[in-house]
């Protein structure tokens, strides 16, 4: 990295601890709708950090849920997640690091497999919208994470060189995409994604003091 130009954050599980909220709501709704138990480790391995299509396939393969029934399931999950944002805390160091980067004129974006409405709502409710100059989602690219497309699009929207960019991710699919893009990867796991297998993921830092790490990078450049 020649000079830090930008920082690109994943959203779910990186900015806001929604991975736990997702799991708890998926678990509860699976019981309500299917009267089945959602195995936590199986969910983490197959669904967490992925996208709606992967989740749809998982529910079809595991529980025989039809695409039509999954549409209703997904709509209810989305509603519950939006309704429960106030219960999802901001992850450690995020507010401080955004303020620091903002004050130092370093651009920020969000790159997510999630829906734009979901991200915009979350940023607004947590008071982070003023920091984020661009949002890139799976709806705008050919290939979602673990492909690098979303990160490359986010950097393009910021007018930043991806090789002079930090990516902050929490999950294996996102981390693979960030690393493949050429960004310097800071892998910050949470109570759900810490159980993932990160073998083969090319990260520079893992589970660090985010504020101190970013400060040290800024000061070196």
C-alpha positions as CSV (number, residue, x, y, z in Angstrom):
1,X,0.0,0.0,0.0
2,X,1.5,3.3,-1.1
3,X,-1.0,5.6,0.6
4,X,-4.2,4.8,2.4
5,X,-7.0,6.3,0.2
6,X,-10.1,4.6,1.6
7,X,-11.6,2.1,4.0
8,X,-14.4,-0.3,2.9
9,X,-16.6,-2.0,5.5
10,X,-18.8,-5.0,5.2
11,X,-22.1,-4.2,7.0
12,X,-23.7,-7.2,8.7
13,X,-21.5,-8.5,11.4
14,X,-18.8,-5.9,10.8
15,X,-20.4,-2.5,11.5
16,X,-23.5,-3.7,13.4
17,X,-23.7,-7.1,15.2
18,X,-26.6,-8.3,13.1
19,X,-25.2,-11.8,12.5
20,X,-26.3,-12.7,16.0
21,X,-29.7,-11.0,15.4
22,X,-30.0,-12.9,12.1
23,X,-29.2,-16.2,13.6
24,X,-31.7,-15.7,16.5
25,X,-34.5,-14.6,14.2
26,X,-33.8,-17.4,11.7
27,X,-33.8,-19.9,14.6
28,X,-37.1,-18.6,16.0
29,X,-38.8,-18.4,12.7
30,X,-37.6,-21.9,11.6
31,X,-39.2,-23.2,14.8
32,X,-42.4,-21.3,14.2
33,X,-42.9,-22.0,10.5
34,X,-41.4,-25.5,10.2
35,X,-41.3,-26.7,13.8
36,X,-37.7,-27.6,13.2
37,X,-34.5,-26.8,15.1
38,X,-32.0,-24.7,13.3
39,X,-28.5,-26.1,14.1
40,X,-26.3,-23.2,15.0
41,X,-23.0,-24.6,13.7
42,X,-24.6,-25.9,10.5
43,X,-26.1,-22.4,10.0
44,X,-22.7,-20.8,10.5
45,X,-21.1,-23.1,8.1
46,X,-23.7,-22.9,5.3
47,X,-25.6,-19.6,5.7
48,X,-23.9,-17.0,7.8
49,X,-22.1,-14.3,5.8
50,X,-23.6,-15.5,2.4
51,X,-26.6,-14.2,0.6
52,X,-30.3,-14.7,0.1
53,X,-29.8,-17.3,-2.7
54,X,-27.5,-19.4,-0.6
55,X,-30.0,-19.3,2.3
56,X,-32.8,-20.2,0.0
57,X,-30.9,-23.3,-1.2
58,X,-30.0,-24.3,2.3
59,X,-33.7,-24.2,3.4
60,X,-34.7,-26.1,0.3
61,X,-32.1,-28.8,0.7
62,X,-32.4,-29.1,4.5
63,X,-36.1,-28.7,5.1
64,X,-37.6,-29.1,1.7
65,X,-39.0,-25.6,1.7
66,X,-40.4,-24.4,-1.6
67,X,-39.2,-21.2,-3.3
68,X,-42.6,-19.7,-2.8
69,X,-42.6,-20.5,0.9
70,X,-39.1,-19.2,1.2
71,X,-40.1,-15.9,-0.3
72,X,-42.6,-15.4,2.6
73,X,-39.9,-16.6,5.1
74,X,-37.4,-14.1,3.8
75,X,-39.9,-11.3,3.9
76,X,-40.6,-12.0,7.5
77,X,-36.9,-12.3,8.4
78,X,-36.2,-8.9,6.7
79,X,-39.1,-7.3,8.6
80,X,-37.9,-8.7,11.9
81,X,-34.3,-7.6,11.3
82,X,-35.4,-4.1,10.5
83,X,-37.6,-4.1,13.6
84,X,-34.8,-5.3,15.8
85,X,-31.9,-3.0,14.7
86,X,-32.2,-1.2,18.1
87,X,-31.2,-4.6,19.7
88,X,-28.1,-5.0,17.5
89,X,-25.1,-3.2,19.0
90,X,-22.4,-1.5,17.0
91,X,-19.3,-3.7,17.0
92,X,-16.2,-2.6,19.0
93,X,-14.1,0.2,17.5
94,X,-16.4,1.0,14.6
95,X,-17.8,4.4,15.8
96,X,-14.3,5.5,16.9
97,X,-12.6,4.4,13.7
98,X,-15.2,6.0,11.5
99,X,-14.8,9.3,13.3
100,X,-11.1,9.1,13.1
101,X,-11.1,8.4,9.3
102,X,-13.7,11.1,8.7
103,X,-11.5,13.7,10.6
104,X,-8.5,12.6,8.5
105,X,-10.2,13.0,5.2
106,X,-10.2,9.3,4.3
107,X,-13.1,8.1,2.3
108,X,-15.4,5.2,3.5
109,X,-17.8,2.9,1.8
110,X,-19.9,-0.2,2.6
111,X,-19.6,-3.3,0.4
112,X,-22.3,-5.8,1.2
113,X,-24.2,-8.9,-0.1
114,X,-27.2,-7.4,1.7
115,X,-30.0,-5.2,0.4
116,X,-29.4,-1.4,0.0
117,X,-32.6,-0.6,2.0
118,X,-31.3,-2.8,4.8
119,X,-27.9,-1.0,4.8
120,X,-29.2,2.5,4.5
121,X,-31.7,1.9,7.3
122,X,-29.0,0.5,9.6
123,X,-26.5,3.3,8.9
124,X,-29.2,5.9,9.5
125,X,-30.4,4.4,12.8
126,X,-26.8,4.1,14.1
127,X,-25.9,7.7,13.0
128,X,-23.2,6.6,10.5
129,X,-24.7,7.8,7.2
130,X,-22.5,11.0,7.3
131,X,-19.4,8.9,7.2
132,X,-20.2,6.6,4.3
133,X,-19.7,8.1,0.8
134,X,-20.7,5.1,-1.2
135,X,-22.6,1.8,-0.9
136,X,-22.1,-1.2,-3.2
137,X,-24.4,-4.2,-3.0
138,X,-24.8,-7.6,-4.7
139,X,-27.7,-6.1,-6.8
140,X,-25.1,-4.0,-8.8
141,X,-22.6,-6.7,-9.7
142,X,-22.5,-10.0,-11.6
143,X,-21.0,-12.0,-8.8
144,X,-21.6,-11.4,-5.1
145,X,-19.1,-12.3,-2.3
146,X,-16.9,-14.4,-2.2
147,X,-16.1,-12.8,-5.6
148,X,-14.3,-9.5,-5.3
149,X,-16.8,-7.6,-7.5
150,X,-18.6,-5.7,-4.7
151,X,-15.3,-4.4,-3.3
152,X,-14.0,-3.4,-6.7
153,X,-17.2,-1.5,-7.3
154,X,-17.1,0.2,-3.9
155,X,-13.5,1.4,-4.6
156,X,-14.6,2.6,-8.0
157,X,-17.5,4.6,-6.6
158,X,-15.1,6.2,-4.1
159,X,-12.5,6.9,-6.9
160,X,-9.9,5.0,-4.8
161,X,-7.2,2.5,-5.9
162,X,-8.2,-0.8,-4.4
163,X,-4.6,-1.5,-3.7
164,X,-4.5,1.5,-1.4
165,X,-7.7,0.5,0.4
166,X,-8.4,-1.3,3.7
167,X,-11.3,-3.8,3.8
168,X,-12.9,-4.7,7.1
169,X,-14.7,-8.0,7.1
170,X,-16.1,-10.6,9.6
171,X,-17.0,-13.7,7.6
172,X,-15.2,-16.2,5.3
173,X,-17.2,-15.3,2.1
174,X,-16.6,-11.6,2.6
175,X,-13.0,-12.0,3.6
176,X,-12.3,-14.1,0.4
177,X,-13.9,-11.4,-1.7
178,X,-12.0,-8.6,0.0
179,X,-8.6,-10.3,-0.2
180,X,-9.2,-11.2,-3.9
181,X,-9.9,-7.6,-4.7
182,X,-6.4,-6.5,-3.7
183,X,-7.4,-4.6,-0.6
184,X,-5.6,-4.9,2.7
185,X,-7.8,-7.1,4.8
186,X,-8.6,-6.6,8.5
187,X,-10.6,-9.6,9.6
188,X,-12.7,-8.8,12.6
189,X,-14.9,-11.7,13.7
190,X,-17.9,-11.7,16.0
191,X,-19.7,-14.2,18.3
192,X,-21.1,-16.0,15.2
193,X,-18.3,-15.8,12.6
194,X,-15.5,-16.6,15.0
195,X,-16.4,-20.3,14.5
196,X,-15.8,-20.1,10.7
197,X,-12.8,-21.7,9.1
198,X,-10.6,-19.0,7.7
199,X,-8.0,-21.4,6.2
200,X,-6.6,-20.0,3.0
201,X,-7.9,-16.5,3.6
202,X,-5.2,-13.9,3.0
203,X,-5.7,-11.4,5.8
204,X,-3.2,-8.9,7.1
205,X,-4.7,-8.5,10.6
206,X,-7.2,-10.6,12.6
207,X,-9.3,-9.7,15.7
208,X,-7.2,-6.6,16.5
209,X,-7.8,-3.3,18.3
210,X,-9.4,-1.8,15.2
211,X,-8.9,1.8,16.2
212,X,-5.2,1.4,17.0
213,X,-4.5,-0.7,13.9
214,X,-6.1,1.8,11.6
215,X,-4.3,4.7,13.3
216,X,-1.0,3.0,12.9
217,X,-1.6,2.4,9.2
218,X,-2.6,6.1,8.7
219,X,0.4,7.4,10.5
220,X,2.8,5.2,8.6
221,X,1.6,6.4,5.2
